Amino acid sequence: MSRTDHTPENITRINRADRKVQRGRLETMPASDKKLPLVIQAKQPQEPLLTWILANHVQVEKSLQEHGGILFRGFTVGGLEPFGTLAESVGGKLEKYTYRSTPRTELRSGVYTSTEYPADKVIPFHNENSYSNSWPRKIFFYCEMPSSEGGETPIADSHLVYNRIPAEVRDKFIAKKVMYVRNYGEGVDLPWQEVFQTSDRSVVDAFCHEHHIIAEWKDAQRLRTRQICQAAIYHPETGKPMWFNQAHLFHISSLEAEVREALLEAFSDEDLPRNTFFGDGSRISTEELDVIREAYRAEEVFFGWQKEDVLLVDNLAVAHSRKAFKGERKIRVAMIGNCESSTCSMQLPLRYGTAQ
C-alpha cells in the first residue's frame, strides 16, 4: 500500500471528518480528494435507519449514483431481521449467493456473514461476483460487532481504478477478456457442492450451460470449469467505464509465497484450484497484475467500523476488500438487484485480438 493509505494520519483525518458531520446533513468523508463514501449521520440518537431510508428513498438513490457508496452512521438497525428488511426496502428481493467463490453462512434468508477467511489475512479488492457474467447491483454491509483491532472494509472507486491502469495494460485485458479456471474435488479450496449449492451434477451442468461456463467432469467428484468474462464494463446508469474483474484475486500470484510454491509443486497451471488467464488461454504476467493491484491501492479509502454502521455500495461502481483484524468481528452482508454483462459489456477490437 502507499504511504498515505497506511498512515494513522489517514484514519485521523477520517475521524476528524466524522466529528464535523452535522446531524441531518449529508457530508463527504474527506480522505484526500475522494468523494467516497458519503456519510449520512442520524439526526437523533437511536433513530431507526429503516424509517429514515423509507422517508428519503429518492435522496438515497441519487446520492448512491453520485458517490457510489454511502455510510449511514448513528442510526439504529437492531439485528439481522431488521437489517434484511432494510435491504429489501431499497432493492426488493435479496439475492442468493450462488456460484460461490468464498465460504459464507446464510444467517437468514438473503443475509450472509462476510467472507469467512482467516482473520490475519487481507482480502484483496474486488467487485462482488465480477468473476462471472451476472452480479448483484448493490451491497449492504451491516456492522453488528466491530473487531477490537483492524477489520476495516476499504473501498475504491472502480472508475478511478480504471483510469489509473496504463492504457497498454487496460486495453489488453479488455480486448482479450479474462478466463477463470477452477478445479473442484482436489481436496483444496471449496467443493463444487458448496460453490453451486447442490449435490446434483445435472443441476451444475444446467447452471454452467446457462452462464456460458465450460464444465468438464474428470470423474464423479472432480470438476474443472472455464469461463471467459469481462475485464471492464460501462456503468448502465452513468456510462462511465469501470474496472470489473477478479483476475488479480484468482491468479496464483495472489497467494503467499509458501502457499503458492506448495500448490505449484502439486498441480500444473491448469489443475490449480483456481487461476486466471487471458481469454485466449495465454498467461497473465505477475507484472501486469501488480500494476492493477497498485491502482487499487492508490484509490483505497477506509474507515473504522462502529457498531450499527451500515455501508451501502453500488457494486458496479465500487470495489471492496477487508483488512486483517483481531477479536470477534460481525459484518453482515445483503445483496440486492441483478445485472448481467450483456447490459453493460465493453469490447475493444485491438491488435491483441477482437473480444468475443
C-alpha positions as CSV (number, residue, x, y, z in Angstrom):
1,M,0.0,0.0,0.0
2,S,1.1,3.6,-0.5
3,R,2.3,5.6,2.5
4,T,-0.9,7.7,2.6
5,D,-3.1,4.6,2.8
6,H,-1.2,3.1,5.7
7,T,-0.5,6.1,8.0
8,P,-2.5,6.9,11.1
9,E,-2.9,10.3,9.6
10,N,-5.3,8.9,7.0
11,I,-7.5,7.4,9.7
12,T,-7.2,10.6,11.8
13,R,-8.4,12.7,9.0
14,I,-11.4,10.5,8.5
15,N,-12.2,10.6,12.2
16,R,-12.0,14.4,12.2
17,A,-14.5,14.3,9.3
18,D,-16.8,12.2,11.4
19,R,-16.7,14.8,14.2
20,K,-17.5,17.6,11.8
21,V,-20.6,15.9,10.3
22,Q,-23.7,17.9,11.2
23,R,-26.7,15.9,12.3
24,G,-29.2,15.5,9.4
25,R,-26.7,16.8,6.9
26,L,-25.0,14.9,4.1
27,E,-21.3,15.2,4.2
28,T,-18.4,13.5,2.4
29,M,-15.5,11.9,4.2
30,P,-12.5,14.0,3.1
31,A,-10.0,11.1,2.7
32,S,-7.6,13.1,0.5
33,D,-9.7,14.4,-2.5
34,K,-12.1,11.4,-2.8
35,K,-15.9,11.8,-2.7
36,L,-16.3,8.2,-1.4
37,P,-18.1,7.5,0.8
38,L,-20.9,9.9,1.5
39,V,-21.7,10.0,5.3
40,I,-25.2,10.3,6.4
41,Q,-25.5,11.0,10.2
42,A,-28.6,10.4,12.2
43,K,-30.4,13.5,13.4
44,Q,-31.4,11.9,16.7
45,P,-29.7,9.2,18.8
46,Q,-31.3,5.8,18.2
47,E,-33.1,7.0,15.1
48,P,-34.2,3.9,13.1
49,L,-32.4,3.6,9.8
50,L,-35.3,1.8,8.1
51,T,-37.6,4.7,8.9
52,W,-35.1,7.3,7.6
53,I,-34.5,5.4,4.4
54,L,-38.2,4.9,3.6
55,A,-38.7,8.7,4.0
56,N,-35.6,9.6,1.9
57,H,-35.5,6.8,-0.7
58,V,-35.1,9.2,-3.6
59,Q,-32.2,11.0,-2.0
60,V,-30.5,7.7,-1.2
61,E,-30.7,6.6,-4.8
62,K,-29.5,10.0,-6.1
63,S,-26.6,10.1,-3.6
64,L,-25.6,6.5,-4.3
65,Q,-25.4,7.2,-8.1
66,E,-23.3,10.3,-7.4
67,H,-20.9,8.9,-4.8
68,G,-21.0,5.1,-5.3
69,G,-21.1,4.5,-1.6
70,I,-23.0,5.8,1.5
71,L,-22.1,5.2,5.1
72,F,-25.1,5.5,7.5
73,R,-23.8,6.3,11.0
74,G,-25.5,6.9,14.3
75,F,-28.7,5.1,13.3
76,T,-30.3,2.0,14.9
77,V,-30.7,-1.2,12.8
78,G,-31.4,-3.7,15.5
79,G,-30.2,-7.0,14.3
80,L,-30.4,-9.5,11.4
81,E,-34.1,-9.4,10.7
82,P,-34.4,-5.6,10.6
83,F,-31.3,-5.5,8.5
84,G,-32.8,-7.8,5.9
85,T,-36.0,-5.8,5.9
86,L,-33.9,-2.6,5.5
87,A,-32.1,-4.0,2.4
88,E,-35.4,-5.2,0.9
89,S,-36.8,-1.7,1.3
90,V,-34.2,-0.4,-1.1
91,G,-34.0,-3.1,-3.7
92,G,-36.8,-5.6,-3.2
93,K,-35.9,-9.4,-3.1
94,L,-32.5,-10.2,-1.7
95,E,-30.1,-12.0,-4.0
96,K,-28.9,-15.5,-3.1
97,Y,-25.1,-16.1,-3.0
98,T,-24.7,-18.7,-5.7
99,Y,-21.7,-19.8,-7.8
100,R,-19.6,-19.0,-4.8
101,S,-16.0,-18.1,-4.6
102,T,-15.6,-17.9,-0.8
103,P,-17.3,-19.6,2.2
104,R,-20.2,-17.7,3.8
105,T,-23.0,-18.7,6.1
106,E,-26.6,-17.7,5.4
107,L,-27.9,-16.3,8.7
108,R,-31.5,-15.6,7.5
109,S,-32.9,-15.6,4.0
110,G,-30.6,-13.4,1.9
111,V,-28.4,-12.2,4.7
112,Y,-24.9,-13.7,5.0
113,T,-21.8,-13.5,7.0
114,S,-19.0,-11.6,5.4
115,T,-16.4,-13.8,3.8
116,E,-15.2,-16.4,6.3
117,Y,-11.5,-16.1,5.8
118,P,-8.6,-16.2,8.4
119,A,-8.6,-13.0,10.5
120,D,-4.8,-12.5,10.0
121,K,-5.2,-12.3,6.2
122,V,-6.2,-9.4,3.9
123,I,-8.9,-10.0,1.3
124,P,-7.9,-8.1,-1.9
125,F,-10.1,-5.6,-3.7
126,H,-13.0,-6.9,-5.8
127,N,-16.5,-6.2,-7.0
128,E,-18.8,-8.9,-5.9
129,N,-19.2,-11.8,-8.4
130,S,-17.2,-9.9,-11.1
131,Y,-15.5,-13.3,-11.9
132,S,-18.8,-14.2,-13.5
133,N,-21.3,-12.7,-16.0
134,S,-24.1,-11.9,-13.5
135,W,-23.6,-9.7,-10.5
136,P,-25.5,-8.1,-7.6
137,R,-26.3,-4.5,-8.3
138,K,-26.0,-3.2,-4.7
139,I,-24.5,-4.5,-1.5
140,F,-25.3,-3.6,2.1
141,F,-22.7,-4.2,4.9
142,Y,-24.0,-4.1,8.4
143,C,-21.7,-3.8,11.4
144,E,-23.3,-5.9,14.1
145,M,-20.0,-6.0,16.0
146,P,-16.7,-4.3,15.1
147,S,-13.5,-6.1,15.8
148,S,-11.2,-4.8,18.6
149,E,-8.5,-4.0,16.1
150,G,-8.4,-3.7,12.3
151,G,-11.1,-5.3,10.2
152,E,-11.9,-2.3,8.1
153,T,-13.7,-2.7,4.8
154,P,-11.7,-0.5,2.4
155,I,-13.5,0.7,-0.8
156,A,-12.3,2.0,-4.1
157,D,-13.9,3.8,-7.0
158,S,-13.8,1.4,-9.9
159,H,-13.8,4.2,-12.5
160,L,-10.8,5.8,-10.9
161,V,-9.1,2.4,-10.8
162,Y,-9.9,2.0,-14.5
163,N,-8.3,5.4,-15.2
164,R,-5.1,4.6,-13.2
165,I,-4.3,1.4,-15.1
166,P,-2.0,2.3,-18.0
167,A,-3.8,2.1,-21.3
168,E,-1.5,-0.6,-22.7
169,V,-2.4,-3.0,-19.9
170,R,-6.0,-2.0,-19.6
171,D,-6.8,-2.3,-23.3
172,K,-5.1,-5.7,-23.5
173,F,-7.3,-7.0,-20.7
174,I,-10.5,-5.5,-22.3
175,A,-9.7,-7.0,-25.7
176,K,-8.7,-10.4,-24.6
177,K,-11.0,-10.7,-21.5
178,V,-10.3,-12.9,-18.5
179,M,-10.6,-16.7,-18.3
180,Y,-11.3,-18.2,-14.9
181,V,-10.2,-21.8,-14.5
182,R,-11.4,-23.6,-11.3
183,N,-10.8,-27.2,-10.3
184,Y,-13.0,-28.8,-7.7
185,G,-12.7,-32.0,-5.7
186,E,-8.9,-32.0,-5.3
187,G,-9.2,-31.5,-1.5
188,V,-8.2,-27.8,-1.8
189,D,-10.5,-24.8,-1.9
190,L,-14.3,-25.0,-1.9
191,P,-16.0,-28.2,-3.1
192,W,-18.3,-27.9,-6.1
193,Q,-21.3,-28.8,-3.9
194,E,-20.8,-25.6,-1.9
195,V,-20.0,-23.4,-4.9
196,F,-23.1,-24.4,-6.8
197,Q,-25.2,-25.1,-3.7
198,T,-26.3,-28.5,-4.9
199,S,-25.1,-32.2,-4.9
200,D,-26.8,-32.9,-8.2
201,R,-24.4,-32.9,-11.2
202,S,-27.2,-32.3,-13.6
203,V,-28.1,-29.0,-11.8
204,V,-24.4,-28.0,-12.1
205,D,-24.4,-28.8,-15.8
206,A,-27.6,-26.7,-16.3
207,F,-26.2,-23.8,-14.4
208,C,-23.0,-23.9,-16.4
209,H,-24.8,-24.1,-19.7
210,E,-27.0,-21.1,-18.8
211,H,-24.0,-19.0,-17.7
212,H,-21.6,-19.9,-20.6
213,I,-19.3,-21.9,-18.3
214,I,-17.5,-24.9,-19.8
215,A,-17.8,-27.8,-17.4
216,E,-15.5,-30.8,-17.6
217,W,-16.2,-33.7,-15.2
218,K,-12.9,-35.6,-14.6
219,D,-14.8,-38.2,-12.6
220,A,-17.8,-38.3,-10.3
221,Q,-16.4,-35.8,-7.8
222,R,-13.7,-33.9,-9.7
223,L,-14.8,-31.0,-11.9
224,R,-13.0,-28.4,-14.0
225,T,-14.8,-25.2,-15.2
226,R,-13.7,-22.5,-17.5
227,Q,-15.4,-19.2,-18.0
228,I,-14.4,-16.1,-20.1
229,C,-15.7,-12.9,-18.6
230,Q,-15.3,-9.1,-19.0
231,A,-12.4,-7.1,-17.8
232,A,-14.3,-3.9,-17.7
233,I,-17.9,-2.6,-18.0
234,Y,-19.8,0.6,-18.8
235,H,-21.9,1.6,-15.8
236,P,-25.5,1.2,-17.0
237,E,-26.6,4.5,-15.5
238,T,-23.6,6.8,-15.6
239,G,-22.0,5.3,-18.7
240,K,-18.6,5.5,-17.1
241,P,-16.1,2.8,-17.7
242,M,-15.4,0.6,-14.6
243,W,-12.6,-1.9,-14.0
244,F,-14.6,-5.0,-13.2
245,N,-12.9,-8.4,-12.9
246,Q,-11.0,-10.6,-10.4
247,A,-8.0,-11.6,-12.5
248,H,-5.6,-10.4,-9.8
249,L,-7.5,-12.2,-7.0
250,F,-7.9,-15.6,-8.7
251,H,-4.4,-15.6,-10.1
252,I,-1.8,-17.9,-8.4
253,S,0.3,-14.8,-7.7
254,S,-2.2,-13.5,-5.2
255,L,-1.2,-16.2,-2.7
256,E,1.6,-16.0,-0.2
257,A,4.9,-17.4,-1.5
258,E,4.9,-20.5,0.7
259,V,1.3,-21.5,-0.3
260,R,1.9,-20.6,-4.0
261,E,5.1,-22.8,-4.2
262,A,3.4,-25.7,-2.5
263,L,0.4,-25.6,-5.0
264,L,2.7,-25.3,-8.0
265,E,4.6,-28.4,-6.8
266,A,1.4,-30.3,-6.5
267,F,-0.5,-29.1,-9.6
268,S,0.0,-27.9,-13.1
269,D,-1.2,-24.4,-14.0
270,E,-4.4,-25.8,-15.5
271,D,-5.1,-28.0,-12.5
272,L,-4.6,-25.4,-9.8
273,P,-7.7,-24.9,-7.6
274,R,-8.2,-21.5,-9.2
275,N,-6.2,-19.5,-11.6
276,T,-6.7,-16.8,-14.3
277,F,-5.6,-16.5,-17.9
278,F,-6.4,-14.2,-20.8
279,G,-9.5,-15.2,-22.7
280,D,-7.4,-16.7,-25.4
281,G,-5.7,-19.0,-22.9
282,S,-2.4,-17.1,-22.8
283,R,-0.8,-16.4,-19.4
284,I,-1.3,-13.2,-17.5
285,S,2.0,-11.9,-16.1
286,T,2.5,-11.1,-12.4
287,E,3.9,-7.7,-13.5
288,E,0.6,-6.9,-15.3
289,L,-1.4,-7.9,-12.2
290,D,0.9,-5.9,-9.9
291,V,0.0,-2.8,-11.9
292,I,-3.7,-3.4,-11.3
293,R,-3.0,-4.1,-7.6
294,E,-1.2,-0.8,-7.3
295,A,-4.1,1.1,-8.9
296,Y,-6.4,-0.3,-6.3
297,R,-4.0,0.7,-3.5
298,A,-3.8,4.2,-4.9
299,E,-7.6,4.6,-4.7
300,E,-8.2,2.9,-1.4
301,V,-10.4,4.7,1.2
302,F,-11.2,3.1,4.6
303,F,-12.7,4.0,7.9
304,G,-13.1,2.2,11.3
305,W,-16.4,0.4,11.7
306,Q,-18.7,1.5,14.5
307,K,-21.5,-0.7,15.9
308,E,-24.7,-0.3,13.9
309,D,-22.9,1.3,10.9
310,V,-24.4,0.4,7.5
311,L,-22.4,0.8,4.3
312,L,-24.3,0.7,1.0
313,V,-22.3,0.5,-2.2
314,D,-23.1,0.3,-5.9
315,N,-21.3,-3.0,-6.7
316,L,-20.8,-1.9,-10.3
317,A,-19.0,1.3,-9.3
318,V,-17.2,0.5,-6.1
319,A,-14.8,-2.4,-5.2
320,H,-14.3,-3.5,-1.6
321,S,-11.8,-5.5,0.4
322,R,-11.0,-6.4,4.0
323,K,-8.1,-5.7,6.3
324,A,-6.8,-8.2,8.8
325,F,-8.2,-8.0,12.3
326,K,-8.1,-9.1,15.9
327,G,-11.0,-10.1,18.1
328,E,-14.6,-11.1,17.1
329,R,-15.9,-9.3,14.0
330,K,-19.5,-9.5,12.8
331,I,-20.1,-7.8,9.5
332,R,-23.3,-8.9,7.8
333,V,-24.0,-8.7,4.1
334,A,-27.1,-8.5,1.9
335,M,-27.1,-8.2,-1.9
336,I,-29.9,-6.7,-4.0
337,G,-30.7,-6.4,-7.7
338,N,-29.0,-8.2,-10.5
339,C,-27.1,-7.1,-13.6
340,E,-25.7,-9.1,-16.4
341,S,-22.7,-8.5,-18.7
342,S,-25.0,-8.3,-21.8
343,T,-26.3,-4.9,-20.5
344,C,-23.0,-3.1,-20.0
345,S,-20.3,-5.1,-21.7
346,M,-17.2,-3.4,-23.1
347,Q,-15.4,-4.7,-26.1
348,L,-12.3,-3.4,-27.9
349,P,-11.1,-4.9,-31.2
350,L,-7.4,-4.2,-30.7
351,R,-4.2,-5.7,-32.1
352,Y,-4.4,-8.2,-29.3
353,G,-7.4,-9.8,-31.0
354,T,-11.1,-8.9,-31.1
355,A,-13.0,-9.6,-27.9
356,Q,-15.6,-12.3,-28.5
